[in-house]
Amino acid sequence: MFCDSLLVNIPLRDKITIGTMVQIILKQDQRTGYLTDGTVKRILTSNNFHPYGIKVELSNGRIGRVQKII
């Protein structure tokens, strides 16, 4: 479960564009918190905010929720 202080740092959808370098958390890594780097290929979440991060597909095909923009 995420605490409120972490929610403040999760980027909004309007800050994420195709080609943006991001760090995502994959479904299987939610327990460990391991982040995966990559370039956004598609934005899958339509809302501007999601409490666990905006869901994206990376250029390598992996899908996860954005935790940081790098």
PyMOL commands that set and color helices and strands:
alter all, ss='L'
color gray80, all
select helices_A, chain A and resi 4-8+13-15+27-29
alter helices_A, ss='H'
color red, helices_A
select strands_A, chain A and resi 21-26+35-43+55-58+63-69
alter strands_A, ss='S'
color yellow, strands_A
deselect
rebuild
show_as cartoon
